[in-house]
Amino acid sequence: MLKKPEEYGFQDIIHEKTDWVARITINRPQVYNAYRLISLQEICEVLHDILWDGSAGLVNKVVPYEKLDEA
């Protein structure tokens, strides 16, 4: 691993790498997980890390739908 996920300090996403799977989650429930430029920059940084790290063979992008039933 180039960096551990907690070393990044991202604002908009959460990511983890386990068992050859990288999981990227948009974590902005206050705006129904809508992404913005910062979100995309963070996702690009994580994808770059995953590419050079080699510890994941699959990337799974997750968008939680917790707030949708409140709308």
Secondary structure, DSSP 4 states (H G I P E B T S, - for coil): --S-GGGT--SSEEEEEETEEEEEEE--GGGTT---HHHHHHHHHHHHHHHHH-SEEEEEEE---TTGGG-
